[in-house]
Amino acid sequence: MCVRYTLHKTDAALNAISAALGAPLEAPDWAGPKFNVTLTSTMPVVARQAGATAVRPMRWGFVPFGGRGPHPKLIANARAETVASLPAFKKAAASRRCLVPANGFYEWATEGSTKLPYLFTLAGEEPFALAGIWDPPAGDLPETYCVLTTEPNDLVARVHNRMPVILTDGAMRRWIGDAPLAPEELKLLTAPFDAARMATRRVSRYMSNSRNEGPQCLAPPDEPRPEPELDFG
């Protein structure tokens, strides 16, 4: 699962998406740095509808049509392998695919009884987008989105058995849209991102508390522990 990410350099992430799409995008005034994005956070999401591409405020926590009610279940992730076939997601996967700007994502490794958070970024902290799908507003519900996950690459697999689908450059243009993707294209776009283009490091357990926010989420670990050796040849 991917249940936390960071967007602390919003302008850089949106500039990268803008360049990839060839469309002008500006960071909205309300979208300040967010170091610990959690379920129910309202975040900037890039979506296309009726041919127009724009940055939209969406709440993380997809609520499919059949799941709406007084206490809807919020879905953080959809598996890339089944997103086009499951009733909860297939309509959005066909016609409401979006780009979720990000600078990194978090996962936890369990050591004894302790969960240790790791930050995963692209090499050089290059901004990127997570592949998402979104749903329109209904009643009191705003627009909502979820993040697709896939099999982990060699780097993420040391910590977790899933990873979010990462998009850069041309993959962003091919993902966003409101027309169905061929199954082969969907599989290609949602493949695990190249581990050699990524980096990871442990961060403070401060960020594990969903109420905590700010630069301290990216701080070094609370106590020194040996780091795993990472070698991709």
KOLROTOR-977208 format. One line per 8 residues: number of its first residue (from 0); their letters; for each residue x, y, z negated of C-alpha. Coordinates in Angstrom, 2 decimals, decimal comma, always signed. Each point is the difference from the previous one (the first is absolute). Last residue first. Layout:
BEGIN
NUM) a) X:Y:Z ~ ...
END
This chain:
BEGIN
232) gfdlepep) +25,52:-3,06:+10,33 ~ -3,21:+0,75:-1,91 ~ +1,53:+0,08:-3,45 ~ -1,85:+1,09:-3,13 ~ +1,58:-0,91:-3,34 ~ -2,56:+0,20:-2,78 ~ +0,46:+2,80:-2,57 ~ +1,27:-0,80:-3,48
224) rpedppal) -1,94:+1,83:-2,72 ~ +0,59:+3,42:-1,52 ~ -2,84:+1,47:-2,08 ~ -2,88:+2,34:+0,80 ~ +0,60:-0,42:+3,71 ~ +0,95:+3,02:+2,11 ~ -2,60:+2,77:+0,54 ~ -2,48:-0,18:+2,87
216) cqpgenrs) -3,08:+0,11:-2,26 ~ +1,74:+2,81:-1,90 ~ -0,68:+2,21:+3,02 ~ -3,68:+0,43:-0,97 ~ -2,91:-2,19:-1,05 ~ -0,98:-2,37:-2,78 ~ -3,63:-1,07:-0,34 ~ +0,58:-3,18:+2,02
208) nsmyrsvr) +2,53:-1,18:-2,58 ~ +2,58:-1,98:+1,96 ~ +1,68:+3,28:+0,96 ~ +1,68:+0,33:-3,41 ~ +1,55:-3,42:+0,60 ~ +2,87:+1,97:+1,51 ~ +1,21:-0,91:+3,46 ~ +1,81:-2,93:+1,55
200) rtamraad) +1,42:+0,46:+3,46 ~ -0,92:-0,91:+3,54 ~ +1,12:+0,71:+3,55 ~ -1,46:-0,63:+3,45 ~ +1,15:-0,11:+3,62 ~ +1,71:-3,37:-0,43 ~ -3,27:-1,43:-1,33 ~ -1,70:+0,53:+3,38
192) fpatllkl) -3,72:+0,57:-0,65 ~ -2,21:-3,07:-0,40 ~ -2,38:-0,49:+2,95 ~ -3,16:+2,12:+0,06 ~ +0,61:+1,65:+3,38 ~ +0,81:-3,29:+1,75 ~ -3,02:-1,86:-1,38 ~ -2,37:+2,82:+0,94
184) eepalpad) +1,49:+0,17:+3,50 ~ -0,45:-3,75:+0,53 ~ -3,60:+0,16:-1,28 ~ -0,83:+2,80:+2,46 ~ -0,75:+3,23:-1,82 ~ -3,52:+1,41:-0,22 ~ -0,65:+3,71:+0,71 ~ -0,14:+2,76:-2,63
176) giwrrmag) +3,66:+0,77:-0,39 ~ +3,22:-0,01:-1,94 ~ +2,15:-3,09:+0,48 ~ +1,69:+0,55:+3,37 ~ +1,00:+3,58:-0,73 ~ +1,39:-0,96:-3,42 ~ +1,92:-2,94:+1,49 ~ +1,76:+2,44:+2,33
168) dtlivpmr) +1,84:+1,73:-2,86 ~ -0,38:-1,76:-3,33 ~ -2,53:-2,36:-1,59 ~ +0,29:-2,05:-3,20 ~ -2,53:-2,74:-0,81 ~ -0,03:-0,37:-3,76 ~ +1,91:-2,88:-1,59 ~ -0,96:-3,41:-1,36
160) nhvravld) +1,75:-2,73:-2,02 ~ +1,82:+2,37:-2,35 ~ +3,45:+0,77:-1,43 ~ +2,64:-1,87:+2,00 ~ -2,57:-0,23:+2,83 ~ +0,23:+3,78:+0,41 ~ +3,51:-0,19:+1,44 ~ -0,44:-3,11:+2,14
152) npettlvc) -3,18:+1,32:+1,61 ~ -3,34:-0,50:-1,72 ~ -3,05:-1,47:+1,74 ~ -2,62:+2,65:+0,76 ~ -2,04:+2,69:-1,72 ~ -2,48:+2,53:+1,36 ~ -0,78:+3,10:-2,05 ~ -3,52:+1,08:-0,95
144) ytepldga) -2,07:+3,08:+0,71 ~ -3,00:+1,95:-1,26 ~ -2,02:+2,93:+1,33 ~ -2,06:+1,35:-2,88 ~ -2,62:-2,05:-1,86 ~ -2,91:+1,87:-1,55 ~ -2,31:-0,90:+2,86 ~ +2,09:-1,65:+2,70
136) ppdwigal) +3,31:+1,30:+1,27 ~ +1,78:-1,67:+2,94 ~ +2,30:-3,03:-0,39 ~ +3,72:-0,19:+0,56 ~ +2,68:-2,39:+1,19 ~ +3,67:+0,30:-0,81 ~ +3,49:-0,60:+1,32 ~ +2,53:+1,68:-2,26
128) afpeegal) +1,83:+2,95:+1,47 ~ +3,66:+0,96:-0,08 ~ +2,46:+2,46:-1,48 ~ +3,76:-0,72:+0,27 ~ +1,42:-0,50:-3,48 ~ +3,50:-0,51:+1,45 ~ -0,91:-3,64:+0,55 ~ -3,75:-0,45:-0,28
120) tflyplkt) -1,37:-0,16:-3,50 ~ -0,83:-2,63:-2,60 ~ -0,21:+1,01:-3,66 ~ +0,29:-2,82:-2,52 ~ -1,93:-0,36:-3,25 ~ +1,03:-2,53:-2,69 ~ -2,74:-2,08:-1,59 ~ +1,11:-1,41:-3,33
112) sgetawey) -1,02:-3,34:-1,53 ~ +3,03:-1,83:+1,31 ~ +1,08:+2,01:+3,02 ~ -2,96:+0,65:+2,28 ~ +0,69:+2,05:+3,11 ~ -2,31:+2,92:+0,77 ~ -0,78:+1,80:+3,25 ~ +0,03:+3,68:+0,91
104) fgnapvlc) -0,38:+1,83:+3,31 ~ +1,95:+2,74:+1,76 ~ -0,20:+3,34:+1,81 ~ -3,58:-0,40:+1,19 ~ -2,55:+1,30:+2,50 ~ -3,02:-2,33:+0,44 ~ -0,74:-0,41:+3,70 ~ -3,49:-1,03:+1,08
96) rrsaaakk) -1,95:-2,74:+1,76 ~ -3,75:+0,59:+0,28 ~ -1,39:-1,78:+3,08 ~ +0,95:-3,67:+0,10 ~ +1,57:-0,36:-3,44 ~ -2,90:+2,02:-1,46 ~ -2,52:-2,39:+1,55 ~ +2,01:-3,05:-1,09
88) faplsavt) +0,48:+0,97:-3,64 ~ -2,76:-1,31:-2,25 ~ -1,15:-2,56:+2,59 ~ +3,42:-1,73:+0,05 ~ +1,30:-0,58:+3,53 ~ +2,23:+2,92:+0,96 ~ +1,48:+0,40:-3,50 ~ +0,92:-3,68:-0,28
80) earanail) +3,77:-0,15:+0,62 ~ +0,52:+3,66:-0,88 ~ -1,24:-0,62:-3,54 ~ -2,08:+2,91:-1,27 ~ +1,08:+2,07:-2,98 ~ -1,26:+2,37:-2,70 ~ -3,63:-1,13:-0,08 ~ -2,30:+1,93:-2,33
72) kphpgrgg) -2,97:-1,99:-1,29 ~ -3,10:+2,16:-0,03 ~ -1,80:+0,76:-3,28 ~ -3,38:+1,56:+0,90 ~ -0,03:-1,67:+3,41 ~ +2,11:-0,49:+3,08 ~ +1,65:-3,33:+0,67 ~ -1,77:-0,87:+3,25
64) fpvfgwrm) +1,14:+3,22:+1,65 ~ +3,64:-0,48:-0,88 ~ +1,48:+2,06:-2,84 ~ +3,69:+0,67:+0,55 ~ +1,82:+1,29:-3,09 ~ +2,42:+2,84:+0,63 ~ -2,12:+3,12:+0,35 ~ +0,29:+1,96:+3,23
56) prvataga) +0,83:+3,62:+0,76 ~ +0,45:+0,30:+3,78 ~ +2,96:+0,97:+2,16 ~ -1,22:+0,21:+3,58 ~ -0,03:-1,72:+3,38 ~ -2,92:+0,74:+2,34 ~ -1,10:-2,49:+2,69 ~ -3,42:-0,63:-1,52
48) qravvpmt) +1,70:-1,01:-3,24 ~ +3,69:-0,34:-0,70 ~ +1,42:-0,31:-3,51 ~ +3,00:+1,29:-1,93 ~ -0,42:-0,47:-3,74 ~ +0,70:+2,58:-2,70 ~ -0,69:-1,43:-3,46 ~ -2,80:-0,17:-2,56
40) stltvnfk) +1,15:-2,40:-2,72 ~ -2,61:-2,66:-0,89 ~ +2,64:-2,80:-0,03 ~ +3,39:+1,42:-0,86 ~ +2,55:+2,34:+1,55 ~ +2,94:+0,50:-2,36 ~ +2,37:+2,73:+1,19 ~ -2,60:+2,32:+1,51
32) pgawdpae) +1,36:+3,26:+1,40 ~ -2,75:+2,48:+0,91 ~ -2,84:-0,68:+2,41 ~ -2,53:+2,71:-0,92 ~ +1,42:+2,56:+2,44 ~ -0,33:-2,39:+2,93 ~ +3,23:-1,24:+1,64 ~ -0,13:+0,95:+3,65
24) lpaglaas) -0,30:-2,20:+3,07 ~ +0,71:+0,96:+3,61 ~ -0,33:-2,99:+2,35 ~ +2,76:-1,77:+1,94 ~ -0,89:-3,17:-1,88 ~ +3,53:-0,88:-1,09 ~ +0,96:+3,63:-0,62 ~ -3,14:+0,61:-2,08
16) ianlaadt) +0,60:-3,19:-1,98 ~ +3,55:+1,07:-0,83 ~ -1,19:+3,51:-0,87 ~ -2,69:-1,51:-2,25 ~ +2,58:-1,97:-1,96 ~ +2,41:+2,93:-0,29 ~ -2,75:+2,41:-1,10 ~ -1,29:-2,43:-2,63
8) khltyrvc) +3,31:-0,57:-1,73 ~ -1,19:-1,49:-3,30 ~ -2,25:-2,59:+1,60 ~ +0,57:-3,05:-2,20 ~ -1,60:-3,41:+0,00 ~ -1,89:-2,26:-2,36 ~ -2,43:-2,91:+0,43 ~ +1,63:-1,95:+2,82
0) m) -0,95:-3,64:-0,33
END
